[in-house]
Amino acid sequence: MTSADPEPPSGDTPDVGGSPPSGHAAGVGGSPPSGHAAGVGASPPSGHAAGVGGSPSGQVALAGAGADLGLLSPMRGAAEATGDLAVLQAMLDAEAALTRAQAALGLAPAEAADAVSSAAARAEAFDLPGLVARARSGGNPVIPLVQDLRDAVGLPHGEYVHRGATSQDILDTALMLVAHRTLAPVLADLDRVIDGLTALASAHRDTPMAARTLTQQAVPTTFGLKAAGWRKLATDARTRLTTAHTTLPAQLGGAAGTLAAFQPPSNALPATPDAPPATSDVPPVTSDALACATDALPEATDASASATHAPPSTAQAPPSKTDAWAPAEEAREAAVAVALRLPGRFADELGLAEPILPWHVLRTPIADLAGALAFTAGALGKLAADVLVLSRTEIGELSEGVGGGSSSMPHKHNPVRATMIATTARQVPPLAATLYASLAAEDERPSGAWHAEWQPLREALRLVSGAARDAAELVADLRVDPDRMRANLTVKGDPGPAPALVDRVLDPHQDKAPH
């Protein structure tokens, strides 16, 4: 809750659903008894917020009339890392990081940075359902969040929340944070996949089986070579996702991507000879701001330096207008230098890459991430497709160690993990296509192209996270039947250099070689 919201009884947390009676947090099934927050099932003990199955205190209840808990998407992963609460926390982290970066450059007091960081520390303290409802009026959730965060910070530092930023700065940065946090475990799962496939390829380097083209047996190969091929795709996916993970940038440009709002305001600069000091309703920056920028300005030449420190002449002429303008121009250059340093400092606060330019309509980071996610889905999909074929009853060369059952045929041992991966391989490419389509964005902020990215990006992250998890489990438990492979092999010949190709793929230097 923020100071803008009615204060509930101590210990209560708002749930998902309609507005509850004053002082209560409503869940599913109407108003709970006084002092409780209702979720699914019976009311929890006083002072706790119930979620699914009675979540402990401090957790935002997930159940509600409009909640999507993944009932129809068992192939998804990263539910907590990509959920609404995680996105909200990422937006709060971005707001806090911006104020800290501004304080480091003298654009805000250190006390303001501390106050904003403290207020933004826990997304659970904010009214998530209320933000969802209020986001419709402005078309994005940052607008109502800024007001709630300012209210939570309070006077005198609330005015430093979101100083100079636009909604896209915060939401783009938040989604990059969500992606960064989601990809770390995905990469760990891909390492597990690669390790498992390395063991399979090595163990079955010489295990003969039929190579099939256009559904028919063609020539002999080895299962080791097939596993080595899966491994090659997995390492390629890891390479692409690692690049995406380490280059995800922060976003900071201000209203139209010019950084103008992040310059020290005009009343912090010397006045021109023909104009009185400018006024501004924005509090002036601290003296540290211009001092921080001095390093970014070119050093004075020897001539100009000596002229600056020369003793005054007894017949010194009055200063010209050009001479009087020089200090003001130098101050303006210093102010520009502060604005140019801010995105890097902001990115450092969040552990993201520094953008060369604001990328409000330069969507390379989104397109690169989309491409890496789509490739990973397809790479793991190839593994799944082969397992699905080779685990058919009439082939029986592979099987999942822990298969799924059937509601009507208890004798079945369904390849469920491969099936889940195969669904991801079909779903992620269209999501990536939507993200690529948003590259064609008009003006300095488009109407619709940016908004079209949010859900596809999150869904692609969820699906690839689940596929990497399922692939790691699939490979670890995969059962190989060499006898069945030999029995099924009806074409004559030998696999030729297939074992040597396995050796090439498993060469520890191969992963570093150009692809």
SETORVO-819419 format. One record per residue (C-alpha): chain; residue number from 0; x, y, z. Coordinates in pm, 1 decimal, m for minus. Example, Ala and Ser with C-alpha at 12.3 -4.5 7.8 and 13.67 -1.06 7.14 Angstrom:
// SETORVO-819419
> rotor, vexdo, c1, c2, c3
> A, 0, 1230.0, m450.0, 780.0 .
> A, 1, 1367.0, m106.0, 714.0 .
This chain:
// SETORVO-819419
> rotor, vexdo, c1, c2, c3
> A, 0, 0.0, 0.0, 0.0 .
> A, 1, 111.7, 355.8, m50.7 .
> A, 2, 15.4, 668.7, 130.9 .
> A, 3, m232.7, 737.9, m145.6 .
> A, 4, m437.4, 432.0, m57.7 .
> A, 5, m665.9, 376.0, 240.0 .
> A, 6, m477.5, 209.9, 522.3 .
> A, 7, m597.8, m144.9, 590.7 .
> A, 8, m586.8, m307.2, 929.2 .
> A, 9, m233.2, m391.6, 1033.7 .
> A, 10, m83.7, m689.9, 850.8 .
> A, 11, m332.1, m702.1, 560.6 .
> A, 12, m230.6, m721.2, 197.7 .
> A, 13, m458.7, m644.6, m99.4 .
> A, 14, m556.9, m940.0, m314.7 .
> A, 15, m654.4, m959.0, m679.8 .
> A, 16, m1013.6, m882.7, m757.8 .
> A, 17, m1268.7, m609.1, m711.1 .
> A, 18, m1251.6, m326.7, m460.5 .
> A, 19, m1306.0, m452.4, m106.3 .
> A, 20, m1492.3, m274.8, 168.9 .
> A, 21, m1291.3, 1.5, 329.5 .
> A, 22, m1005.8, m131.5, 536.0 .
> A, 23, m1008.5, m483.8, 392.5 .
> A, 24, m828.6, m670.4, 115.4 .
> A, 25, m1070.7, m872.5, m91.8 .
> A, 26, m996.4, m1200.0, m264.5 .
> A, 27, m1225.5, m1460.8, m415.0 .
> A, 28, m1567.0, m1509.1, m274.6 .
> A, 29, m1658.0, m1172.9, m126.4 .
> A, 30, m1540.3, m977.9, 174.1 .
> A, 31, m1340.3, m1164.0, 438.7 .
> A, 32, m1390.6, m1123.3, 809.9 .
> A, 33, m1256.4, m802.2, 954.7 .
> A, 34, m879.2, m784.2, 963.5 .
> A, 35, m815.2, m1061.9, 712.8 .
> A, 36, m721.1, m1087.2, 345.5 .
> A, 37, m909.0, m1357.7, 159.6 .
> A, 38, m756.6, m1581.9, m102.9 .
> A, 39, m860.7, m1929.9, m213.4 .
> A, 40, m1011.4, m2134.9, 64.3 .
> A, 41, m1066.2, m2045.6, 424.5 .
> A, 42, m952.2, m1720.1, 574.9 .
> A, 43, m596.2, m1725.1, 708.9 .
> A, 44, m505.6, m1637.1, 1063.6 .
> A, 45, m520.9, m1270.8, 1156.1 .
> A, 46, m244.5, m1061.5, 1005.4 .
> A, 47, m175.8, m1286.1, 707.9 .
> A, 48, m257.2, m1264.6, 338.2 .
> A, 49, m383.9, m1582.7, 178.4 .
> A, 50, m298.8, m1686.0, m173.5 .
> A, 51, m318.4, m2026.2, m335.5 .
> A, 52, m334.2, m2287.5, m65.2 .
> A, 53, m283.1, m2036.0, 213.0 .
> A, 54, 26.9, m1835.7, 123.4 .
> A, 55, 231.5, m1714.3, 420.1 .
> A, 56, 235.2, m1357.3, 541.7 .
> A, 57, 415.6, m1107.9, 319.4 .
> A, 58, 313.8, m1265.6, m11.8 .
> A, 59, 70.1, m1102.5, m245.7 .
> A, 60, m218.0, m1341.5, m302.6 .
> A, 61, m220.7, m1463.8, m658.6 .
> A, 62, m570.8, m1602.5, m683.8 .
> A, 63, m856.9, m1391.9, m807.9 .
> A, 64, m1131.0, m1372.4, m1061.8 .
> A, 65, m891.2, m1248.9, m1332.1 .
> A, 66, m575.2, m1430.3, m1227.8 .
> A, 67, m373.8, m1638.5, m1475.4 .
> A, 68, m183.1, m1894.8, m1271.5 .
> A, 69, m78.2, m2111.0, m1568.7 .
> A, 70, m359.1, m2365.6, m1574.9 .
> A, 71, m337.7, m2389.6, m1955.1 .
> A, 72, 36.8, m2335.1, m1987.0 .
> A, 73, 229.7, m2612.8, m1810.3 .
> A, 74, 512.2, m2554.8, m2056.0 .
> A, 75, 587.4, m2211.3, m1910.0 .
> A, 76, 865.4, m2134.6, m1665.7 .
> A, 77, 987.3, m1829.5, m1473.6 .
> A, 78, 642.9, m1756.6, m1330.9 .
> A, 79, 778.2, m1557.3, m1038.5 .
> A, 80, 1052.6, m1383.7, m1237.5 .
> A, 81, 809.0, m1261.5, m1505.4 .
> A, 82, 485.3, m1216.3, m1311.7 .
> A, 83, 311.9, m884.9, m1255.7 .
> A, 84, 471.1, m848.2, m913.6 .
> A, 85, 817.8, m899.2, m1064.4 .
> A, 86, 748.0, m640.7, m1335.2 .
> A, 87, 625.3, m397.8, m1070.9 .
> A, 88, 939.9, m454.3, m865.7 .
> A, 89, 1153.1, m397.0, m1174.6 .
> A, 90, 976.2, m65.5, m1240.3 .
> A, 91, 1034.4, 37.1, m880.0 .
> A, 92, 1398.9, m67.4, m906.8 .
> A, 93, 1433.6, 149.9, m1217.3 .
> A, 94, 1279.4, 452.2, m1045.4 .
> A, 95, 1505.6, 410.9, m742.5 .
> A, 96, 1814.9, 362.7, m959.6 .
> A, 97, 1736.4, 679.1, m1154.3 .
> A, 98, 1721.8, 889.2, m838.4 .
> A, 99, 2044.9, 734.1, m709.2 .
> A, 100, 2217.3, 804.6, m1040.7 .
> A, 101, 2095.8, 1162.7, m1034.8 .
> A, 102, 2217.2, 1203.1, m677.8 .
> A, 103, 2560.1, 1068.3, m775.1 .
> A, 104, 2585.7, 1342.0, m1040.3 .
> A, 105, 2454.2, 1619.7, m819.5 .
> A, 106, 2110.6, 1633.4, m977.5 .
> A, 107, 1928.6, 1529.3, m659.7 .
> A, 108, 2008.2, 1522.1, m288.3 .
> A, 109, 2152.8, 1202.9, m145.1 .
> A, 110, 1867.5, 1202.0, 105.5 .
> A, 111, 1618.2, 1186.8, m181.7 .
> A, 112, 1794.9, 884.6, m328.1 .
> A, 113, 1777.4, 709.0, 8.2 .
> A, 114, 1410.4, 794.8, 52.7 .
> A, 115, 1308.9, 675.0, m295.1 .
> A, 116, 1514.1, 356.0, m266.2 .
> A, 117, 1354.6, 276.5, 68.0 .
> A, 118, 1000.0, 338.7, m55.9 .
> A, 119, 1060.9, 131.8, m372.0 .
> A, 120, 1217.9, m166.0, m195.0 .
> A, 121, 907.9, m388.1, m178.4 .
> A, 122, 654.9, m420.2, m458.8 .
> A, 123, 421.3, m594.7, m215.5 .
> A, 124, 368.6, m259.6, m43.7 .
> A, 125, 190.2, m122.3, m350.3 .
> A, 126, m166.5, m177.4, m468.3 .
> A, 127, m105.3, m399.0, m770.9 .
> A, 128, m472.2, m449.9, m862.9 .
> A, 129, m524.7, m75.9, m832.4 .
> A, 130, m233.3, m6.7, m1065.2 .
> A, 131, m376.6, m252.6, m1317.0 .
> A, 132, m711.6, m74.4, m1314.1 .
> A, 133, m560.8, 274.3, m1334.8 .
> A, 134, m313.0, 185.6, m1610.6 .
> A, 135, m591.5, 189.7, m1869.0 .
> A, 136, m640.7, 565.0, m1850.9 .
> A, 137, m287.8, 645.9, m1968.1 .
> A, 138, m214.8, 325.5, m2154.2 .
> A, 139, 72.9, 210.2, m1934.2 .
> A, 140, 132.1, 122.0, m1567.1 .
> A, 141, 412.4, 371.1, m1504.3 .
> A, 142, 183.7, 673.4, m1484.9 .
> A, 143, m16.2, 560.6, m1180.5 .
> A, 144, 292.6, 404.7, m1024.3 .
> A, 145, 480.9, 734.1, m1027.4 .
> A, 146, 202.8, 901.3, m830.3 .
> A, 147, 189.2, 615.0, m580.3 .
> A, 148, 565.9, 616.5, m535.7 .
> A, 149, 573.3, 992.6, m485.9 .
> A, 150, 303.8, 959.4, m223.0 .
> A, 151, 497.8, 680.5, m54.2 .
> A, 152, 818.0, 886.9, m47.0 .
> A, 153, 633.6, 1193.0, 77.0 .
> A, 154, 771.5, 1538.6, 138.6 .
> A, 155, 1026.0, 1678.7, 85.3 .
> A, 156, 1177.0, 1416.8, m147.5 .
> A, 157, 876.6, 1287.1, m340.9 .
> A, 158, 932.5, 1542.3, m616.0 .
> A, 159, 1258.0, 1367.4, m709.1 .
> A, 160, 1073.9, 1052.5, m816.6 .
> A, 161, 1079.5, 1010.0, m1197.2 .
> A, 162, 1262.0, 1342.8, m1239.4 .
> A, 163, 1306.6, 1404.4, m1613.2 .
> A, 164, 1204.1, 1052.9, m1717.8 .
> A, 165, 925.1, 939.1, m1944.7 .
> A, 166, 712.0, 629.2, m1895.0 .
> A, 167, 897.6, 441.3, m2167.7 .
> A, 168, 1229.1, 494.9, m1990.3 .
> A, 169, 1098.9, 313.3, m1685.8 .
> A, 170, 899.9, 37.4, m1855.6 .
> A, 171, 1167.4, m47.4, m2112.6 .
> A, 172, 1429.5, m57.9, m1838.2 .
> A, 173, 1201.7, m271.5, m1621.1 .
> A, 174, 1147.6, m524.3, m1901.1 .
> A, 175, 1522.4, m540.9, m1960.1 .
> A, 176, 1565.2, m611.0, m1588.0 .
> A, 177, 1299.7, m883.3, m1602.6 .
> A, 178, 1473.2, m1037.4, m1904.7 .
> A, 179, 1813.5, m1016.0, m1736.9 .
> A, 180, 1684.0, m1184.3, m1422.4 .
> A, 181, 1498.4, m1451.0, m1620.5 .
> A, 182, 1784.5, m1542.5, m1852.8 .
> A, 183, 2033.9, m1625.7, m1578.0 .
> A, 184, 1855.4, m1951.4, m1477.9 .
> A, 185, 1777.9, m2024.3, m1844.1 .
> A, 186, 2149.9, m2017.1, m1919.7 .
> A, 187, 2213.2, m2244.3, m1622.2 .
> A, 188, 1957.1, m2491.2, m1759.0 .
> A, 189, 2121.0, m2478.0, m2101.8 .
> A, 190, 2451.5, m2565.6, m1937.7 .
> A, 191, 2280.0, m2871.3, m1788.3 .
> A, 192, 2145.4, m2962.1, m2132.6 .
> A, 193, 2490.5, m2931.5, m2288.2 .
> A, 194, 2654.7, m3135.8, m2013.9 .
> A, 195, 2394.2, m3410.6, m2051.0 .
> A, 196, 2426.4, m3419.9, m2428.3 .
> A, 197, 2804.5, m3427.6, m2401.6 .
> A, 198, 2776.3, m3743.1, m2191.1 .
> A, 199, 2526.3, m3901.8, m2430.3 .
> A, 200, 2732.4, m3822.9, m2739.8 .
> A, 201, 3045.6, m3962.4, m2578.7 .
> A, 202, 2878.9, m4277.2, m2446.5 .
> A, 203, 2710.9, m4353.9, m2780.7 .
> A, 204, 2986.2, m4236.1, m3015.9 .
> A, 205, 2981.5, m4572.4, m3193.5 .
> A, 206, 2622.2, m4687.2, m3130.0 .
> A, 207, 2476.8, m4757.5, m3476.8 .
> A, 208, 2128.8, m4647.6, m3574.7 .
> A, 209, 1939.9, m4553.8, m3886.4 .
> A, 210, 1966.5, m4204.4, m4026.2 .
> A, 211, 1624.6, m4110.8, m4162.2 .
> A, 212, 1551.7, m3860.8, m4439.1 .
> A, 213, 1199.5, m3769.4, m4543.7 .
> A, 214, 1072.9, m4025.1, m4285.8 .
> A, 215, 1260.4, m4317.0, m4445.6 .
> A, 216, 1576.1, m4499.8, m4344.5 .
> A, 217, 1865.1, m4364.2, m4552.2 .
> A, 218, 2210.1, m4476.2, m4432.0 .
> A, 219, 2362.5, m4585.2, m4102.1 .
> A, 220, 2474.0, m4320.7, m3851.9 .
> A, 221, 2543.9, m4329.5, m3478.5 .
> A, 222, 2331.5, m4207.2, m3192.8 .
> A, 223, 2639.2, m4026.5, m3068.5 .
> A, 224, 2635.5, m3808.4, m3380.1 .
> A, 225, 2266.7, m3731.8, m3334.7 .
> A, 226, 2328.4, m3630.7, m2972.6 .
> A, 227, 2631.0, m3426.1, m3081.8 .
> A, 228, 2406.7, m3239.9, m3326.0 .
> A, 229, 2160.3, m3159.5, m3049.3 .
> A, 230, 2454.1, m3039.1, m2840.1 .
> A, 231, 2575.7, m2810.5, m3119.8 .
> A, 232, 2235.6, m2643.1, m3136.5 .
> A, 233, 2226.2, m2606.7, m2757.8 .
> A, 234, 2569.5, m2440.5, m2750.9 .
> A, 235, 2463.9, m2207.4, m3032.0 .
> A, 236, 2156.5, m2114.4, m2831.0 .
> A, 237, 2368.0, m2052.9, m2522.6 .
> A, 238, 2601.0, m1828.7, m2721.9 .
> A, 239, 2314.3, m1618.1, m2853.7 .
> A, 240, 2136.1, m1591.2, m2520.2 .
> A, 241, 2460.8, m1506.4, m2340.2 .
> A, 242, 2520.0, m1220.4, m2581.6 .
> A, 243, 2166.0, m1097.7, m2529.0 .
> A, 244, 2195.1, m1133.5, m2151.8 .
> A, 245, 2517.1, m931.5, m2126.9 .
> A, 246, 2408.7, m653.5, m2362.9 .
> A, 247, 2057.8, m575.6, m2239.4 .
> A, 248, 2061.4, m196.3, m2201.4 .
> A, 249, 1893.6, 47.1, m1970.7 .
> A, 250, 1664.9, 300.6, m2135.4 .
> A, 251, 1692.4, 671.3, m2062.8 .
> A, 252, 1606.3, 954.0, m2298.2 .
> A, 253, 1338.3, 1170.2, m2142.8 .
> A, 254, 1030.0, 1293.5, m2320.6 .
> A, 255, 1155.6, 1259.7, m2678.7 .
> A, 256, 1491.7, 1090.3, m2644.0 .
> A, 257, 1704.0, 1408.3, m2629.1 .
> A, 258, 1813.0, 1391.4, m2260.4 .
> A, 259, 1714.5, 1759.4, m2238.2 .
> A, 260, 1522.5, 1709.3, m1915.0 .
> A, 261, 1832.8, 1572.1, m1744.8 .
> A, 262, 2048.8, 1879.8, m1797.2 .
> A, 263, 2097.5, 2093.8, m1488.8 .
> A, 264, 1818.6, 2355.0, m1506.4 .
> A, 265, 1884.4, 2701.9, m1639.1 .
> A, 266, 1877.3, 2867.8, m1297.7 .
> A, 267, 2190.4, 2670.7, m1209.2 .
> A, 268, 2381.3, 2832.3, m1497.8 .
> A, 269, 2533.2, 3180.5, m1530.9 .
> A, 270, 2303.7, 3432.6, m1694.7 .
> A, 271, 2384.6, 3584.5, m2034.5 .
> A, 272, 2487.0, 3954.6, m2036.3 .
> A, 273, 2155.2, 4062.0, m2188.4 .
> A, 274, 1919.9, 3853.1, m1977.8 .
> A, 275, 1833.1, 3835.5, m1610.1 .
> A, 276, 1886.0, 3506.8, m1425.8 .
> A, 277, 1638.3, 3247.0, m1546.7 .
> A, 278, 1378.7, 3109.7, m1313.7 .
> A, 279, 1253.1, 2753.9, m1290.7 .
> A, 280, 1008.1, 2564.4, m1079.2 .
> A, 281, 1258.0, 2278.3, m1074.9 .
> A, 282, 1491.1, 2302.5, m773.5 .
> A, 283, 1844.9, 2389.6, m885.5 .
> A, 284, 2102.3, 2116.0, m898.7 .
> A, 285, 2371.1, 2099.9, m637.4 .
> A, 286, 2711.8, 2246.5, m705.8 .
> A, 287, 2840.5, 1891.0, m746.7 .
> A, 288, 2656.7, 1858.7, m1077.3 .
> A, 289, 2875.3, 2102.6, m1264.9 .
> A, 290, 3181.5, 1979.7, m1078.0 .
> A, 291, 3106.0, 1623.2, m1189.7 .
> A, 292, 3094.6, 1738.1, m1550.1 .
> A, 293, 3425.8, 1922.1, m1545.6 .
> A, 294, 3615.9, 1604.0, m1625.7 .
> A, 295, 3417.4, 1566.3, m1946.6 .
> A, 296, 3512.3, 1910.9, m2080.7 .
> A, 297, 3825.6, 1966.7, m2290.6 .
> A, 298, 4117.3, 2114.8, m2099.6 .
> A, 299, 4205.0, 2477.3, m2165.2 .
> A, 300, 4497.5, 2547.6, m2394.9 .
> A, 301, 4815.4, 2694.0, m2252.3 .
> A, 302, 4731.3, 3026.4, m2407.2 .
> A, 303, 4383.8, 3043.8, m2263.4 .
> A, 304, 4509.4, 2922.4, m1926.8 .
> A, 305, 4780.1, 3183.0, m1906.8 .
> A, 306, 4535.2, 3448.5, m2016.9 .
> A, 307, 4301.4, 3342.3, m1740.4 .
> A, 308, 4569.5, 3375.3, m1473.5 .
> A, 309, 4757.0, 3677.8, m1612.8 .
> A, 310, 4775.0, 3984.5, m1382.9 .
> A, 311, 4529.8, 4258.6, m1478.0 .
> A, 312, 4658.7, 4530.3, m1701.9 .
> A, 313, 4648.1, 4887.5, m1583.0 .
> A, 314, 4490.5, 4980.5, m1917.2 .
> A, 315, 4256.9, 4683.6, m1940.6 .
> A, 316, 3972.3, 4726.8, m2191.3 .
> A, 317, 3614.4, 4658.0, m2077.8 .
> A, 318, 3503.7, 4300.1, m2146.0 .
> A, 319, 3332.7, 4240.9, m2476.1 .
> A, 320, 2998.6, 4065.0, m2510.2 .
> A, 321, 3185.8, 3762.1, m2647.9 .
> A, 322, 3406.7, 3748.5, m2339.6 .
> A, 323, 3103.9, 3768.2, m2109.9 .
> A, 324, 2934.7, 3480.2, m2292.0 .
> A, 325, 3229.2, 3243.8, m2243.5 .
> A, 326, 3154.9, 3137.7, m1883.4 .
> A, 327, 2788.6, 3077.5, m1966.9 .
> A, 328, 2880.6, 2863.1, m2267.4 .
> A, 329, 3125.5, 2663.0, m2057.1 .
> A, 330, 2853.9, 2605.3, m1797.9 .
> A, 331, 2616.7, 2487.8, m2068.0 .
> A, 332, 2874.4, 2241.6, m2195.4 .
> A, 333, 2918.1, 2116.5, m1841.8 .
> A, 334, 2541.7, 2072.0, m1808.4 .
> A, 335, 2531.8, 1871.1, m2132.4 .
> A, 336, 2816.0, 1656.3, m2002.1 .
> A, 337, 2614.2, 1575.1, m1690.2 .
> A, 338, 2316.5, 1468.2, m1901.7 .
> A, 339, 2539.3, 1249.0, m2120.2 .
> A, 340, 2688.1, 1076.0, m1815.9 .
> A, 341, 2353.6, 999.2, m1655.6 .
> A, 342, 2244.8, 699.5, m1871.6 .
> A, 343, 2569.5, 518.2, m1796.0 .
> A, 344, 2539.2, 581.0, m1425.6 .
> A, 345, 2175.0, 470.8, m1436.3 .
> A, 346, 2269.6, 148.6, m1617.2 .
> A, 347, 2548.5, 78.1, m1366.7 .
> A, 348, 2302.1, 106.7, m1078.4 .
> A, 349, 2094.4, m173.2, m1236.0 .
> A, 350, 2365.5, m399.3, m1374.5 .
> A, 351, 2253.5, m333.0, m1732.6 .
> A, 352, 2451.1, m215.1, m2034.8 .
> A, 353, 2488.6, 153.9, m2111.2 .
> A, 354, 2297.1, 255.0, m2424.9 .
> A, 355, 2481.1, 455.0, m2688.9 .
> A, 356, 2157.4, 636.1, m2772.5 .
> A, 357, 1810.7, 637.4, m2622.7 .
> A, 358, 1634.0, 354.7, m2805.7 .
> A, 359, 1268.8, 454.5, m2773.0 .
> A, 360, 1220.0, 382.6, m3143.5 .
> A, 361, 1551.9, 208.8, m3212.9 .
> A, 362, 1443.5, m137.1, m3105.1 .
> A, 363, 1759.9, m334.5, m3170.4 .
> A, 364, 1775.6, m468.0, m2811.1 .
> A, 365, 1424.1, m609.8, m2834.6 .
> A, 366, 1483.4, m758.8, m3180.1 .
> A, 367, 1812.8, m917.9, m3073.4 .
> A, 368, 1650.7, m1067.9, m2764.9 .
> A, 369, 1356.8, m1192.7, m2971.3 .
> A, 370, 1591.1, m1359.3, m3217.7 .
> A, 371, 1789.6, m1530.4, m2942.8 .
> A, 372, 1473.1, m1655.4, m2774.0 .
> A, 373, 1325.1, m1784.4, m3100.5 .
> A, 374, 1649.3, m1960.6, m3190.5 .
> A, 375, 1667.1, m2124.2, m2847.8 .
> A, 376, 1308.4, m2243.4, m2875.1 .
> A, 377, 1380.8, m2394.1, m3216.0 .
> A, 378, 1711.1, m2548.7, m3110.2 .
> A, 379, 1549.3, m2725.9, m2818.1 .
> A, 380, 1252.7, m2804.4, m3042.0 .
> A, 381, 1477.1, m3007.0, m3272.2 .
> A, 382, 1582.6, m3221.1, m2976.2 .
> A, 383, 1219.7, m3266.3, m2876.2 .
> A, 384, 1107.1, m3352.3, m3229.7 .
> A, 385, 1363.2, m3631.5, m3256.4 .
> A, 386, 1273.9, m3771.9, m2916.0 .
> A, 387, 905.8, m3770.6, m3008.2 .
> A, 388, 971.3, m3968.5, m3326.1 .
> A, 389, 1219.1, m4213.9, m3177.0 .
> A, 390, 998.5, m4283.7, m2875.6 .
> A, 391, 703.7, m4397.2, m3087.1 .
> A, 392, 590.2, m4744.5, m2983.6 .
> A, 393, 682.1, m4897.6, m3319.3 .
> A, 394, 1033.0, m4746.8, m3307.6 .
> A, 395, 1113.8, m4750.3, m2934.3 .
> A, 396, 1475.0, m4637.6, m2962.3 .
> A, 397, 1436.1, m4364.9, m2698.1 .
> A, 398, 1205.2, m4300.4, m2406.0 .
> A, 399, 1169.5, m4040.6, m2137.2 .
> A, 400, 1283.0, m4165.0, m1800.0 .
> A, 401, 980.1, m4009.7, m1632.7 .
> A, 402, 695.5, m4020.9, m1880.8 .
> A, 403, 345.8, m3889.5, m1840.5 .
> A, 404, 33.9, m4094.1, m1792.7 .
> A, 405, m303.5, m4090.7, m1961.7 .
> A, 406, m646.4, m4025.9, m1811.3 .
> A, 407, m797.1, m4315.1, m2011.7 .
> A, 408, m504.5, m4543.0, m2108.0 .
> A, 409, m295.0, m4630.1, m1802.5 .
> A, 410, m51.1, m4838.8, m2007.3 .
> A, 411, 85.8, m4533.5, m2190.0 .
> A, 412, 421.8, m4370.8, m2110.5 .
> A, 413, 384.6, m4036.1, m2285.2 .
> A, 414, 691.4, m3822.2, m2371.8 .
> A, 415, 552.7, m3520.8, m2187.0 .
> A, 416, 869.8, m3314.9, m2157.0 .
> A, 417, 940.8, m3340.8, m2528.9 .
> A, 418, 578.4, m3250.3, m2595.8 .
> A, 419, 605.4, m2934.3, m2382.8 .
> A, 420, 925.5, m2830.4, m2559.7 .
> A, 421, 761.7, m2890.2, m2897.2 .
> A, 422, 476.9, m2655.7, m2806.4 .
> A, 423, 726.3, m2383.5, m2719.6 .
> A, 424, 906.3, m2430.0, m3051.5 .
> A, 425, 577.6, m2355.2, m3227.4 .
> A, 426, 469.2, m2063.7, m3010.3 .
> A, 427, 783.0, m1851.7, m2977.9 .
> A, 428, 849.5, m1773.0, m3348.9 .
> A, 429, 516.4, m1587.9, m3391.9 .
> A, 430, 588.8, m1395.0, m3072.9 .
> A, 431, 929.5, m1302.1, m3210.5 .
> A, 432, 765.6, m1194.5, m3535.5 .
> A, 433, 551.1, m946.3, m3342.7 .
> A, 434, 861.6, m810.2, m3171.3 .
> A, 435, 1041.9, m777.0, m3504.1 .
> A, 436, 740.7, m600.3, m3651.6 .
> A, 437, 771.4, m333.6, m3383.8 .
> A, 438, 1101.5, m223.6, m3536.4 .
> A, 439, 898.6, m18.7, m3784.0 .
> A, 440, 813.5, 251.1, m3529.8 .
> A, 441, 722.0, 601.8, m3636.3 .
> A, 442, 832.5, 932.5, m3483.9 .
> A, 443, 1010.5, 947.5, m3148.0 .
> A, 444, 752.9, 730.4, m2974.3 .
> A, 445, 507.0, 518.7, m3169.4 .
> A, 446, 141.3, 465.5, m3099.7 .
> A, 447, 101.4, 90.2, m3068.0 .
> A, 448, 434.1, m57.0, m3180.1 .
> A, 449, 593.2, m15.5, m2836.6 .
> A, 450, 282.5, m134.4, m2654.0 .
> A, 451, 262.7, m442.5, m2876.8 .
> A, 452, 596.0, m568.9, m2741.8 .
> A, 453, 515.9, m610.4, m2373.0 .
> A, 454, 313.4, m929.4, m2361.8 .
> A, 455, 491.5, m1117.2, m2646.8 .
> A, 456, 828.7, m1049.2, m2486.1 .
> A, 457, 715.1, m1172.8, m2147.2 .
> A, 458, 548.2, m1481.4, m2295.4 .
> A, 459, 857.8, m1565.9, m2500.2 .
> A, 460, 1072.4, m1543.0, m2185.9 .
> A, 461, 832.6, m1769.8, m1999.7 .
> A, 462, 814.4, m2029.4, m2274.4 .
> A, 463, 1189.0, m2047.3, m2335.3 .
> A, 464, 1250.3, m2066.7, m1961.4 .
> A, 465, 1015.6, m2364.6, m1940.3 .
> A, 466, 1168.6, m2529.4, m2246.4 .
> A, 467, 1521.6, m2501.9, m2107.5 .
> A, 468, 1405.3, m2647.8, m1775.6 .
> A, 469, 1221.2, m2934.0, m1947.3 .
> A, 470, 1512.0, m3002.6, m2183.5 .
> A, 471, 1755.3, m3029.4, m1892.9 .
> A, 472, 1526.9, m3283.0, m1723.4 .
> A, 473, 1461.3, m3468.7, m2048.8 .
> A, 474, 1830.2, m3512.9, m2130.9 .
> A, 475, 1919.1, m3613.3, m1774.8 .
> A, 476, 1656.2, m3891.5, m1773.4 .
> A, 477, 1663.2, m3995.5, m2139.5 .
> A, 478, 1668.1, m4372.4, m2189.6 .
> A, 479, 1857.8, m4504.0, m2492.3 .
> A, 480, 1795.9, m4855.9, m2627.8 .
> A, 481, 2100.5, m4951.9, m2842.6 .
> A, 482, 1962.0, m5300.5, m2907.7 .
> A, 483, 1643.2, m5156.0, m3055.2 .
> A, 484, 1848.4, m4915.9, m3266.2 .
> A, 485, 2046.7, m5205.8, m3413.7 .
> A, 486, 1734.5, m5415.5, m3467.0 .
> A, 487, 1558.7, m5131.8, m3649.0 .
> A, 488, 1855.6, m5067.3, m3877.8 .
> A, 489, 1764.9, m5227.7, m4211.7 .
> A, 490, 1997.5, m5042.3, m4449.5 .
> A, 491, 2345.5, m5180.8, m4502.8 .
> A, 492, 2674.8, m5001.1, m4467.4 .
> A, 493, 2871.1, m4838.2, m4192.4 .
> A, 494, 2848.8, m4490.5, m4039.6 .
> A, 495, 3180.6, m4384.1, m4191.8 .
> A, 496, 3336.8, m4079.5, m4021.9 .
> A, 497, 3035.1, m4027.1, m3795.0 .
> A, 498, 3232.4, m4115.0, m3477.7 .
> A, 499, 3508.2, m3875.2, m3582.7 .
> A, 500, 3248.2, m3600.8, m3622.0 .
> A, 501, 3140.7, m3668.4, m3265.1 .
> A, 502, 3501.2, m3621.2, m3154.3 .
> A, 503, 3515.7, m3291.0, m3340.3 .
> A, 504, 3202.8, m3159.3, m3170.8 .
> A, 505, 3322.8, m3267.6, m2827.5 .
> A, 506, 3663.4, m3104.2, m2872.8 .
> A, 507, 3682.3, m2854.4, m2583.7 .
> A, 508, 3821.8, m2591.9, m2820.6 .
> A, 509, 3534.0, m2629.7, m3064.8 .
> A, 510, 3293.3, m2411.1, m2867.1 .
> A, 511, 3536.2, m2120.9, m2908.9 .
> A, 512, 3577.4, m2168.2, m3281.7 .
> A, 513, 3388.8, m1951.5, m3534.7 .
> A, 514, 3049.4, m2092.8, m3631.6 .
